[in-house]
Amino acid sequence: MATGIPQRRVLRTDIPGPRSAELHARKIAAVASGVGTTLPAYVVRAGGGIVVDVDDNHLIDFGSGIAVTSVGNSAPRVVDAVRAQVEDFTHTCFMITPYESYVAVAERLNDLTPGDHEKRTALFISGAEAVENAVKIARHHTGRSAVVAFDHAYHGRTNLTMALTAKNMPYKHRFGPFAGEIHRVPMAYPYRWPSGSATCADQAFEAFTTAVRVQVGSDNVAAVIVEPIQGEGGFIVPAPGFLHRVAEWCRDEGILLIADEIQTGFCRTGDWFASTHERIVPDLITTAKGIAGGLPLAAVTGRAEIMDSVHTGGLGGTYGGNPIACAAALAAIDTMHAEDLCGKARRIEAIMRPRLDTLVERYDQLGEARGRGAMLAVEFAEPTPALAGAVSAACHRAGLITLTAGTFGNVLRFLPPLVIGEDLLTEGLDILDAAFQEVL
């Protein structure tokens, strides 16, 4: 990883500093108030594990723009590829006059995603758009309309994806009515399962199959959509074996399985895709976030016979598979291979997980540490957001970017860039430790 930014934390002002405060006042006056800001430290540069703000504070990044800059901000291969593409052309619309990079990204995704079956890919702009199109494809192929989603799910902010998303505030509140034929079933959430983690997988699977058969009707279901690790819901890792049983049952019932790997994909969990950990091969897989080093790109990849069942012209969009984003994606994937970012994600887990487990042992207020690779979290036992928010705010003041999550807002989630240096990772964990001492 080459970056011109010194990989060390530097605090020259309070966080946020005075210039950030000035910009934030402009933001309040110009930007719709519905667009929130977690940490109003306005950024001018970023690279590796460091984000630099307008007051020249160098902050340690444990957020990666919500799992987007996995290869690091302004990764050299991505910068070079984007610069070259901008000089050639910025847009033609692939549906009008196509270009090779779109095809090359599709080829890479067909090769990288789980399963050795023949696949096809379509490119889009955002994760929500990919999910919308996966549902369209599933409904078209099966001739069925119902879609089943899980408790604690997050799939996006469009009308259909809000219907799939479980959490009301802030994502759904007063934005309805939502798209119909969406049905929700329990997630195998070991920490919060009423009878305990030992019975979670069996009971959750029984609840899932009963709900689909009795309340919806298996013959009416086009697809079951699931995040192999739930993201916004709190980095919930399903009980062992649950998703594999769901996948087998769906196959037996003629129901398509859509894996939403928008946050988990591209080395984040220590493998290219989190579905691999769960021993599932989805019929359709949605990707975005880490795919293109920070540029907007998303995809649906699936079995060829399913993807090709849609009539010509039924899929697409003006900006889907923009050539600049495609160039960035090819460079980002090259970086993941060249720098073994799956291995680096596993190394991040090896460093972070023992420290998080120690925090859980030390503080009664914490209930569980969990996650895989560089997608890790701690959950507070009390289902309220106050303590998680207070600890995160203390981290921000000390120059560490952290995020909260969870249906109850009581989870601290950690998504460092996969290229972060181990010294920065350790310093960030020291700051987190101090934040817990300050708040608890």
N, C-alpha and C positions, 0 to 999 in steps of 0.2 A: 504494500500500500504506500503510494507516494502522495504526500500532501505538503503544501507549503505552510500549513498552520501548525505551530508548535503544539505537540500533544500533551498539554498540561493545563490544569485549571488555573485561571487568573481572575481575581476579583478586584476591580479598580473602583467600583461603586457599590452601593446597595443594589440588590436585584429586586425589581427592575431599577435601572439607573435613570438619571435626569433626561437624557435624550430619548430613551424609551418612553418615559412618561409623557414627553411632548408628542411623540408619535401616537401614543395611545389616546391622547386627547383628540388628535385628528381622526383617529379610527372611530371613536365614539360619535364624532360629529358627521362622519361620512359613510360609515358602514352600518348596515342594518343590525340592530341590537340582537337579533336572533342568531347572529354569527358570533359565537363565544370565543374566548381566548383563555387557555389554561395558564400560561405564563407570559405576560406581556413584556418580554424582553425581545426587542425587535432585532432580527438577524441580518447581518451583512455578509458573513462568510461561514462556511462549515466544511469540515473534512475529517475523516477518521472518526474518532470518538469525541470531537470537540465542535461546539457551536459558538460562534463569536457574535456578540451583539453590538449595537451602535455605540455603546459606551465602552467598547473594547474589553468587556468581560468575556472570558473564555469558560464556557459551561461544559460540564461532562454530560454526554447525551445517553440517557437510558430510555429513550423513546423512539428514536429513528423515524420521526414523523408518523408514528403509529405503524411500525414495521415496514416502512417503505424504503428507507435508505439502508438496506441490509448490506450493500456493497460499500457503504460509506457515501457521504455527500460528495458530489463532484469527483467521483471515482475516475482515475485517469483514462481508462479505456472508454468509459461512457462519455467523458468530455470530448475526447478525440473523435468518437463516432458521431456525436451530435454536431460538433463543429463542421465536420466534413459533409454531413447530410444537409445542414442549413445552407451551405455554400452551393449545393447542387439544386435542391428544390425543397420547399417546405410543405407542399400539399398538392395533391391532384384529385383525391378521393379514389380509393381503391376500386370502388364500384364503377368508376368512369374510365380512368386510365390507370391500370394497376402497376405495381412495382415489385421488384424481387424481394425486398426486405420483409414485406408482409408474409410472403410465401415461406421465407426462411424462418421467421418466428413460428409460424404454424408447424413447420417441420420439426423444429426444436421441441415444441410443446408435445407434439404427437409422440416424439421419442422419449421425453423425460417423464411424462405423467404415468401413473401406475397402470400396469397391464400390458401384455404383448399383443393385444388384438389390434386390428386396423382401426385408425382413428382419423378424425377430421377436426379442424379448429376454425373458429370464427373470432375475430378481434373486435374489441369495443373500447370504451373510454374509461369507465369506472367499474368498481366491483358491483355496485347496485345494478348497473346496466347488464353486466354479465349474468347476474342472478335472474333478472327479468327474462333475458333471452334463454337461459337454461330452462326456465319454467315454460316459456313459449314452445321450445323444441320438444320438451317432454309431453306437453299436452297435444301437440300436433302429431307426434309419433304414435302415442298410445290411443288417441281419440277419447281420452278421459280428461276430466277437469279438476278433480280434487288434488290438493297438495298438502302434505303433512309436514309440519315443522315442530320444533321442540321448545319446551320451556327454556328460558334464559338465552334463546337464540338472538343473534343480530345478523341481519342480511342486507341492511341498507336503509335509505331515507326516501326512496320513491314510493308511490302509492302501493304498488304490489309488495315491495320489499319491506315497507312499514308494516303491512299486514303479516308478513312472515316474522318480523322482529317482535320479541316478547315484551320488551320494556316500554312502558308508557312515556315516562318523563326522562329525557326531553324529546324523545324521538317521535312519539305518536300523539302527544297531547293536543287535542282539539284539531287534528288534521284530517279526521275521518269525514265521511265514511270510506272504508278501505275496500280493496279488491276482495271479492268473495271467493268461496270454495277453498279457504285456508283453514286447516284444522291443526290444533296444538295438542301435543302429547308430552308426558313427563320425560325429562332427561335423567339418565343414570348419573346423578350428582352425588358421589360418595359422601362428601363431608356433610351435606345437608339432608341425606336420605333419612326419612323418619325412623326406620328400624335399624339404621346403622349400615356401614359400608359393606359388611359381609353379605348382606342380603340384597344389596342395591342392584346388581346386574340382573339377577333373576326376576326380582319384582318389577323393575323398570321395563324389562322386556315383556313380561306378562301384561303390564299396563298398556304398553305400546300396541301389542298385537290385539288386545281386547278392544281398545279404543278404535283402531282402524277397522276391525271386522264389524263391530257392533254399531258404532256411532257414524262411521263414514261409509263402510262397505268397501272391501278390498277392490272389487271390480270397478269402483268409481275413482280410484286413486291413480293419478298419472305418475307422481313422484313423491319420494320422501327426501327432504333436503336437510343436511346436517353439517355442522362444522366439526371436523375430527377432534379439535380442541376448541371449545367455545371461547370466542375472543372477548367482545364487549360484555358478555354475560359473566365474565370473571375468570377466564383462563381455566375453565372447567375441563378436566381430563375425564372422559367417561369411564365408568367402572370397567375393569378389564374384561374383554370378551363381548361387551354389550353391542358395540357397533358391528362386530363381525357377525353376530347372530341376526341383527337387524338387516344386514346386507344379504345374508342367505335367505331370510324370510321374504324380503322384497323380490329376490330372484324367483323364488317359488311361486309368488303371487302375481308375477308379471308387472311389478311396480319398478320404475326406474329409481336408482339411487343417485342423488346429486350430492357430491362432496363440495362444500363451500370452503375452498382453501385460500381464500383471499388474504387472510392474515397469517395462516400457517405455512403457506407455500414458499418455495425457493430457499431451502436450506434452514429456515428459521427454527425448526424443531430438531435439527440434527440429521435430517434426511431431506431429500428434495421435496417430499410432500408428507404431511402427517398421516395420510391414509395408510402409508406403508407400515407405520407403527401399529396401526389397528388391524392389519392384515385384510384390508378391504380394497377392492378394485371397483371404483365407482363407474357407473354408466356414463355420467357427465361430471366434469370437474370445472369449477369456476376459479379463476386466478386473477390477481391484480396486485396492488401494493408493491411487494418487492420485485416484481417482474422487470422493471425498467429503470432502476436506479434513481427514481424520483420523478420520472416523466409519466403522464397519465396514459395508462394502457391496461386493458383487461382482456380476458379471453374465456371462451367456453370451449373445452376440448372433450370429445366423447367418441363413443363407438361409431364407426363409419356409417352403419346402416341407420342409426338414429339421427345423426347430424345430417345425412344426405336425404332424409325423408322430407325435409322442409323444401317447399317449392322455391325455385330461383326468384330472388328478389324479396323473399320473406325474412331474410336476415341482413343486417347492415346498419349503416349510419354514416353521416357525413364525415365525421372525424375518426371513426373506428379504424384502428391500425394506422394512425398517422405515421408518415415515413420517419419523422424525427424520433417518435416514441419507439418505433420498430428498431431503428438503429441503436437506440439506447438499450433496448431489451437484449439484442444480440450481444452487445458489449458487456452488459451486466451478467448474462449467462456465461460468457467467456470468463469473466472475473470469478464467478462462483466456482467454475471448474479449476481455473489456474491457481486460485488461492485456497482451495479445499475449504469452502465456507461451511459445508456440512460438518467437517471436522472441527472447525473453529466454533461452531454453535455448540457442539458437544463439550468442547473445552470450556466455554463460557458457563455451561451448566455445572461442570465439575468444580469451577471456582465459586460460583454464586450459590449453588444449592446448599452446601454445608453452612454457609453464613446465614442464609434464610432460615434453615432448620434451627440454627442456634437462637435466632430471634424468637421463633415460635416456642422453643423450650424456655426462654428467659421471661417472656411476657404472657401472662395469663389472658390478656386481651386478644392475643392472636390465636386463631384456630388451626390454620393449616398453611404450609408452603406446598406449592405444586407447580407443574408445568413440565415442559420438555425443551431441551436445547436452550436457545436464547429467547424462550417464551415462558417466563417464570412469573410467579405471583405469590403474595401472601394475603390471606383473608383474615379479617378481624371476626372474632366470634359473634360479636353483636351486629345484627343486620341494620346498621345505621352508618351513614357516610362520614360522621364527624371526625373520628379518629384517623381514618385513612386520609381525609382531606387535610387534617392538621399536620400529619407526618409528611405528606407530599409538599405542603407549603414550606415546612422547615427545610426540606431538601432543596427547594427552589431558592430560598434565601442563601443557602450555602453553595449554590452554583451547580446543583445536580438536577437535570431535567427528569422528572418522574411523572407517571400517569396513574390515574385511578381507573377503576372499572367495576363491573359487577352489577347484577340486577338491583342490589341494595346500595350500590356505591361504596361498599366496604372492602374493596380489594385494591391493593397496590400492585400494579403490573410493571414488568421490566422487559424492555425490548431494545437492548443495546445494539448498535451496528455490529455486524459479525466481524468487522475488521478492527474493532476497538482493541487498543493495547491492554495487556494484562495489568500494567501499573495503573492505568486509568480505571479499569474495572475494579481493582482493589480499593483505590481511593474513593470511588463512588460508593462502594459498600461500606467504607468507613464513615462517609457522610450519612448514609442511611442509618447506620448504627447510632451515630450521634443524634440524628433526628428522632429516633425512637426514645433515646434517653431524655431528650428535651421535652417531648410531648407526654411520655408515659412515666 
